[in-house]
Amino acid sequence: MREDVYRKKIIEYMQKNLKKGYTLESLKWALIGQGYSRTSVDYAVQELNKELARKAEKYYYLSMELQ
């Protein structure tokens, strides 16, 4: 499997399970424990953090416009 597809699947898995209430840290270690590469898991965590920061910034500006 290509590395970018592999990482995308990890990111999708993490997004789905974050919505279920699992912590990012617990998902990270679960994936590493199941044999996923630490580099790919760390990359997925970085990408998720970037995405969450973008969403938080977007919601912040939207809330400021409503005031």
Summary of the structure (lengths in Angstrom):
residues: 67
radius of gyration: 14.2
end to end distance: 48.0
largest distance: 48.3
contacts: 152
relative contact order: 0.12
helix: 84%
strand: 0%
